[in-house]
């Protein structure tokens, strides 16, 4: 088993556990104890702090992983100097969180608890952002099992301890306090693992490293901010523009949380692929097309059937999972978000290619124009179609981003070595969707979903697409001597 598969599996399993736990808390436990308005307020606060927290990140992820991957002996100096930058940017980001939260709370006439949630969740986001720097060490050294451990521990603390608090009748402010405590533990655990297993924490301040990181990071920072804007801005604008206020955020947020729970694979897979793709592009560029093709192929094989199946069964899924809420309002958003979720598998590959090949200008342009398009669409569609308009804006934005970035990569970076996988996947997924449409009113989703998965996997195996490796032959990296 090659290193990429091991790392992908570790991250995928950990994030799957984390998403399942988080989804169980958000979609099963919270609706039993809180009204739609209360849950909508929490989603609004969480989305706002997540959105502004990207300012603290400053686009550091790709350059820092890239530099530590290529210069391992200098990893502790890159990490230490990046930590100083992160602390300074975090102070600014937290101030913006508090100020913006106060303004939105006043506009929506929300209670003082909303600002308290902003304070607690904002601090948690800042601390988790700092912990990410240490997780980048795990990725640079291709030991994502440690990252998987920190993900599971942090999510478990939030879900189990927070769930107990909710069950005891405590409010959402108390839950946000649990989130903050879990983030602190996550940071301490990440620091401890890095110090004991990878690199010493001592370093010397180096303006050369600052300049090198920021020269690479700032263009990505602009792109990252724009990227998160089009992923988060809908849940900030929705309670302001919708006549249903924060309640609309509950309907949209539940649908979104269900979709995002099943889109962890692209992040895990591309996280494991990133160091391999970086070295391939620098050292063996002629083989980059093969590894890019395989990455897109695997995401295509998973993303397309996911979108087809989720969209076809959206009404039944909403009815089964959200009986305490207005499930008929959740289902239309879920149907559209399923397609944007499927597209996110493909856009994750495209965005990763732009990052790994250091196409900063192109990355910033695509992220910026996508964010602008998404904001404009939300402003137009939400007042007319409520939370369904936000879902429409999301899917149009994902289509634009994928088509534009794919064309750019084809013309400027690398072409796909073959495309037959797309045709096979499309045909098999269409057959699966037709069968689900015919059977969805006759059987339970708990029977339909596993049967659909078995049919799809059997059909794709029959046409030969499951026999291909994860990365091209000759590119397997199984030990550190391959660097």
N, C-alpha and C positions, 0 to 999 in steps of 0.2 A: 504494500500500500504506500503510495507516494506521499510526500510531505503535504502537498496541497490538499489532498483528500483528507488526511488526518486533521489538518487545521480547520478545513471547512466543516468537517463533521463535529469537531469540538465546539466551534463557534455556533454552528447551527443548532446543536442539541441544547447548548446553554441558552441561546436566545429563544429557542422554542419553549423551553421550560419557563423562561422569564415572561414571554408573551402570553403563554397559557395562564400563568399565575396572575399576570396583570389583567388579562381579559376576564378571568373569573371574578376578580375583584371589581372591575369596572362594570361588567355587563350582568353579573349574577348577584353579587352581594350588595353593591351600592344602590341599585334600583329597588331593593327590598327595604332600605332604610331611609332613603332620601328622595325628595320630590324631584321632578324633572327640572324645576327652576334651580334647586340647590346644586344638582349635578351639573347643570349648564354653567353655573357660576364657577364651579371648580374647573371645568374644562376650559373656560375662558381664561382663568388665572394661569393654569398650566400652559396653555398655548402661548400666552403673552410672555411668560418668563422663558420658555423654550426658545421663542423667537429672538428675544434680545440677548440671550446667553451666547448666541453665535458670535456676537461682537467680541466676547472674551477669547474665543477660539482663534480668531484672526487668520483663518486659513492655514493654520500650522500643521495640520494632520499630514497631508501629502509630503511637503518638504521635509518635515522632521523624520518621518518613517523612511523616506528616500535617503536622506543623508546618513541616518544611523544604519541603514541596510548596507550602504556602500562604504561607510567608514566606521566600522564597529569599534575600533580602538578609541575613537573619539566620541563614542556614544554618550558617555557621562557628561562631557562638556556641552554637547548639543542639548541634552536633556536639562541640565542645570540652567543654561542661559535661556532656554525656552520657558522654564519655570518662572524666571524673573519677569519676562515679558507677559506671561499669563497672569501673574498677580496684578500687574499694573493695569492691564486691560479689563480684568475682572472688577476692579473698583469702579471704573467708568460704567461698565455694563450694569452693575447692581444699582447704581444711582439712576440710570435710565429706567430700570424695571420699576423702582419705587415711584418715580415721577409719572411715568405712563400709567401705572396701575391706579394712581390717585385720580388722574384725569378720566380714565374709562369708568372707574367706579362712580365718579360724580355724574358723568353723562348718562349712565344706565341707572342711576339712583340706587346703587347696591349698598348693602349694609357694610359696617366697619369690618366684618369678618372677611370681606373680599380683599381688603388691603392687607389684612393679617396673612391671608393665604399667599398673596403676592410676596410678602417679606420672607416667609418660610420657604416657599417653593423657589424663590429667587436665590436665596442662599444655598439651597440644595443643588440647584443647577450650576452655580458657580463652583461649588466644591466638586461636583461630579465632572465638570469641565477640567478642573485641575487634575483629577484622578486619571483622566484620559491621557494626559501626557505620559504617565507611567505605563498605561496600556499600550502606547505606541512602541515602547521597548519590547513588549511581548511580540508585537507584529514584526518589528524589524529583525528580531532574532528567530522569527517563525516558530514561536512557542505559544500558540493561541490557546492552548489548554489552560494556561494561567489566566488569560483574559476571561475564558469561559467560567472559571471558578469565581472570579470577582463579580461577573454578571449574575450568576445564580445566587450568590450570597446576598448581594445588594437587593435583588428583586424579592428574594425569600423573606428578608427582614421587613421590607415594605408591605408585602402582601399578608404575611402571617401575623405580624405584630399589629399592623394597621387594621387587618380584618378583625382581630380581637377587640381593638379599640372601638371599631364601628359596631360590632356585636354587643358591646357593653353600653351602647347608646351615646357615645361621644360624637362630637360634631366633626365637620370636615377640617376645621382648624387644627384639632388634635391629630387628625390623620396626616396633615401636612407637616406637623412636628415630627412624626415618625419618619416621614420621607427625608427630612433633614438629618436626623440621627443616622439613618441608613447610609446617607451619602458620606457622612464623616467616617463611618466604619469602612466604607468602600475605599476612601482615600488612604486610610491608614493601612488597610490590607494590601493595596496596590504598592504603596511605598515599601512595605516590609518585604514583599516578594521580590521586587526589583533589587533591593539592597542585598538580600541573602542569596539570590539565585543568578543575578545577571551582572550588574555593575555597581561599583561603590557610588555613594551619593555625593562625594566631594567633587568640586569642580572649581575652575577659575573663570571669572567674568571675562568675556572676550567680545569686544566690539565687532571683530571680524565675523564671528558666528552670528551675532545679532544682525549684521548687515546681510549676511548670506541668507539667513532664514527669512528675514522680512522682505528681501528682494524677491524671493520665490513665493512667499506666503501672501503678501498683500494683494496681488491680482487674484489669488484663490480666495482671499477673504471677501473681496467684493462679490465673487461668484457664489461663495458659500452663504453670504447674507441674502443674496437674491434667491438662491436655491431654497433656503429655509423660509423665506417670505412666501414663495408660492406653495410651500407645504403647510404653513401655519397661518397665513394672513386670513384665510377664509374663516377660521374659528375666532379671530379677533374682530373681523368686520361683520360676521353673521349676527351677533346679538345687537349690533348697532343699526344695521340696515333692515333686519327682519322685523315684521310686526309682532312676531312671537317672542322677541328678545332672547334671553339666555335659554329659554325652553327649546328654541330651534337648535341651539348648540348641543343640547342633550340628544336630540334625534340624530343630528348629523354626526356628533362625536361617537355615539354608539356604533353607527354604521362604519365610521372610519376606523374605530378601534378593532372591529372584527376583521376588516380588510388588512389592516397593518399587522395584525397578529399572524397572518399567513404570508407576509412578504419579508420575512426575516432571511430567507435563503439567499437572495441576491447580495445583501449586505455581508453575510457570513462568507459566502463563496468569493466575492470580490475582495473582501478583507484578506483572505488567505492567498488569493491570486496576486495581490498588489506587489509584494516583494519579488515574486517570480517574474511578473511582467516587467518590473523596473529593471531587473538585471538583464532580462532578455532584450529589452529595447536598447540598453547601453552596450551589451557585449555580443549579442547574436541577433542583430536587427532583422536579418533575413528570415528568421524563424518567428518573428513577432506576429505575422499574419495568421499563422497556424494557431497560436495560443489565443489570439483575439477571436478567431472564428469559433474555437471550442468553447470559450467563455460565453459568447453570444448564443451558441447553439444550446448549451445546457439551460440557460435562462429562458430561451424560447420554448424549449421542451416542457418547462415547468410553468412559465407564466401564462401561456395561451390557454391550456386546459383549466388552469385556475380561474381565469377570467370568465371563460365560457360556463363552467360549472357553477360558480358563485352567482353570476348574473341570472342564470336560468332558475336557480332555486332561491332567489332573494326573498320572495314573499313567504315561503315556507320557513326559511331560516329565521326571518324576523319574527314570525308568529311564535315559533318554538322558543327562541332565546329571550325575547323581550315582551312577555305577556303582560307585565305590569305597566308598561308604557304604551304610547300610541304607536303600535307596531306598523300600522298602515302608513304612518308618516315616515317611518324608518326605512321601509322596503324600497321605495323609489330611489332614495339616496344610495342605498346599498347596491342596487342594480348598476348604477352608473359608476360608483366608486370601485366596483369589482373590475371594470375595464381599465380604470386608471391604475389599479393595483397590478393588473397583469402587465400593463405598459411599463410600470416602474421596474420590473425585472430587466427589461431591455435598456431603459435609460440609465440604470445603475452601471451597466457594462460600458455604455457610451461615455458617461461622465468619468468613470474610472480610467478609461483610455486617455481622455484629455488630461487627467491629472498625472498619470504615470509617464506620459510623454512630454510633460511640462509645457503644454499648450495653454499658457496662462491667459493670453488675450482672448483666444477662442472660448475658453471656459467662462471667462467673465462676460463675454458678449452673449453667449447662449443663456447663461443664468440670468443676466440682466434683462434680456428681452422676454424670457419666459416669465419672470416675476412681473414685469410691466404688463404683459398680456394677461396674466392671471388676475392682477389687481383690477385692470380695466373690465375684465369679464365679470368679476365678482360685483363690482359697482353697478354693472348693467343688469346682471341676471338675478342677484339676490332679491332686490326689491320686487322683481316680477315673479320669480319662481321660488322664493323663500330658500330653504336649505337645499332643495333640489338644484337650484341655480348654482350654489357653491360646488356641488358635485359636477355639474356641467362644465364649470370653469376649470376644475381640476383635470378632467379628461381631455379637454381641448388643449390645455397647457402641456400635458404629457405627450400628446400626439405631436405637437409642434417641436418639443424638445428632442424627441427621438428622431423624427425625420430630419431636422436640421443638423443634429450632431452626427447622425449616420452618414449623411451626404458629405459633411466636412471630413470625417475620418476616412471615408472611401477615397476622396480626392487628395487629401493632404498627408495621411498617415499610413494607412494600410487597407487593402481590399480583403474581402472575405475569400477564403480559398474555395468554398463551395456554398451553395444556398439550398440544396435539396431538402435539408432538414426542415426548412420553413414550410415547404409545400406539404411534406408528410405530416407535420404537426398540425397544420391547418385542416387537412382532410380528416384526420383521426379526431381532432377536437370537435369539428362540426358534426361528425357522426355521433360522438358522445353527447353533445348538446341536444341533438334531435331526439335521441333516446331518452334523455332526462326530461325533455319537454313533454314527451308522450306519457312518461311514467310518473311524473311528479305528483299528480293528483291521486295516484293509485297506491303509492307506498310511502313509508316514512323516510325522512331525510337520513335517518341513521342506517337505513338499508341502502338507499340510493347512492349516498356518497362513497361508501367502500366499494360498491359494485361498479360505479363509474371509474374509480381509480384502478380497479383490477382490469376492466375493459381497456382503459387507455394504455396502461403499462404493457398488457399482452399485445395490443395492436402495434405499439411502437417497437416492441421487441421483435415482432414478426416482420416489420419492415427494416429491421437492422439498426435502428438508431440508438439502442441501448447497449450495443456491443462496442461502441467507440470509447476510447479512453477520455479521461478528464482533461489531460494536457497532451500535446503532440509527443509522439515517440522521440526519445532522445533528450527531452526537456525535463525529465523527472529529476527532482532534487531530493535526495534521501538523507544527506548528512551535510554538516557544515563545511566539509572539504570541497563541496561543489562551488563555493563562492570564489 
